[in-house]
Amino acid sequence: MKALKIYHNPSCSKSRQTLALLQEHGIEPEQRLYLKEPPDEAEIRQLLVALGGDVRQMLRNTEEEYKNLGLADPALSENELIAALVKVPRLLQRPIVTDGKRAVIGRPPENVLVLLNKGA
């Protein structure tokens, strides 16, 4: 199995639960503390492809910045939404777990089991 990477925020309960679930399955993923080391545009685009191509699923629509930046506007382009993620990494949905080709959002944490070929 390929190594896994988790875009992790230790203060988020779902992120901690997802990491614990992976560890329960004997996997110690690379932890990317994305608030301290934000992904750049190219990395966000790679995640977008691995997630299936819907940038809106990558956005945390409950964050104040989402509202302040008017990101609910359906007229915004993919490029504009990606730019917002680069500018405000806190908007990135968490956790995201990837094997380099595929990615899933760990909400609920059991979603990551598909990357382990154990179903969800």
C-alpha positions in Angstrom: 0.0 0.0 0.0 1.1 3.5 -0.8 2.0 5.8 2.1 -0.9 8.0 3.2 -0.8 11.7 4.0 -3.3 13.5 6.2 -4.0 17.2 6.0 -4.4 17.5 9.7 -5.6 20.1 12.2 -4.9 18.7 15.7 -7.5 21.0 17.2 -10.3 19.4 15.1 -12.0 16.4 16.6 -12.8 14.8 13.2 -9.2 15.2 12.2 -8.0 13.6 15.4 -10.6 10.8 15.0 -9.5 10.2 11.5 -5.8 10.0 12.5 -6.7 7.6 15.3 -8.7 5.4 12.9 -5.7 5.1 10.6 -3.4 4.3 13.5 -5.8 1.7 14.7 -5.3 0.0 11.3 -1.6 0.1 11.7 -1.0 3.1 9.5 1.1 6.1 10.5 0.4 8.7 7.9 2.5 11.6 7.1 0.9 14.5 8.9 0.6 17.8 7.1 -0.3 20.5 9.5 -1.8 22.6 6.8 -2.4 25.6 8.9 1.3 25.9 9.7 2.4 24.8 6.2 -0.3 25.8 3.8 -0.7 24.0 0.5 0.1 26.1 -2.6 -2.1 26.3 -5.6 -0.5 23.3 -7.4 -1.0 21.1 -4.3 -4.6 22.1 -4.0 -5.2 21.3 -7.6 -3.6 17.9 -7.1 -5.9 17.3 -4.2 -8.8 18.5 -6.2 -8.2 15.9 -8.9 -7.7 13.2 -6.3 -11.0 14.1 -4.6 -12.9 13.9 -7.9 -12.9 17.5 -9.1 -15.4 19.4 -7.0 -13.6 22.3 -5.4 -16.6 23.3 -3.3 -16.3 20.0 -1.4 -12.9 21.2 -0.2 -14.3 24.4 1.3 -15.4 24.7 4.9 -18.6 26.7 4.4 -19.1 27.2 8.2 -16.0 29.5 8.5 -16.5 33.2 8.9 -14.1 33.8 6.0 -16.3 31.8 3.7 -19.2 34.3 4.4 -16.9 37.4 4.4 -15.4 36.4 1.0 -18.7 35.7 -0.6 -17.7 32.1 -1.5 -21.2 30.8 -1.6 -21.7 32.8 -4.9 -22.3 30.1 -7.6 -20.8 32.4 -10.2 -17.3 32.1 -8.7 -15.0 30.1 -10.8 -12.9 27.1 -9.8 -9.8 29.4 -10.0 -11.3 31.9 -7.7 -12.2 29.3 -5.1 -8.8 27.8 -5.3 -7.3 31.2 -4.8 -9.4 31.6 -1.7 -8.1 28.3 -0.3 -4.5 29.4 -1.0 -5.1 32.8 0.7 -7.0 31.4 3.7 -5.9 27.8 4.4 -8.4 27.6 7.3 -11.1 27.2 4.6 -9.7 23.8 3.6 -12.0 21.0 4.6 -10.4 18.7 7.1 -9.1 16.2 7.4 -8.2 15.2 3.8 -6.3 11.9 3.5 -4.6 11.0 0.2 -2.5 8.2 -1.1 -1.2 10.4 -3.9 -3.7 9.4 -6.5 -7.0 9.2 -4.6 -8.1 11.4 -1.7 -11.1 11.4 0.7 -12.4 13.8 3.3 -12.6 12.2 6.7 -16.1 13.4 7.5 -17.0 10.9 8.8 -13.6 9.4 9.7 -14.7 6.0 8.2 -14.5 7.6 4.7 -10.8 7.0 4.8 -11.2 3.2 4.9 -11.7 3.2 1.1 -8.0 4.2 0.8 -7.2 1.0 2.8 -9.3 -1.1 0.5 -11.5 -2.0 3.4 -14.7 -0.3 2.3 -16.4 2.6 4.0 
